[in-house]
Amino acid sequence: MVKVQKTTNDQLIVTIPKMIAQFKEIDKGTQVVFKDHTQNSFIVEIVREKKES
C-alpha cells in the first residue's frame, strides 16, 4: 500500500514502489496521465514517445 503525502505548498504526492518503477521502466521525468476507471479508482498510464520507423 502507498500513502498520499502532502508537500509544504499543498501538492499531493504518490510514491511508486521501486520494484514497480523498475519493472515498468519508470524514472525521473517519465510522464504519466491519470485516467478515470471506476468511482474509487483510476489508471496511471505511462506516456511513451512513439518511435518513427
Secondary structure, 3 states (H helix, E strand, C coil): CCCEEECCCCCEEECCCHHHHHHCCCCCCCCEEEEEEECCEEEEEECCCCCCC
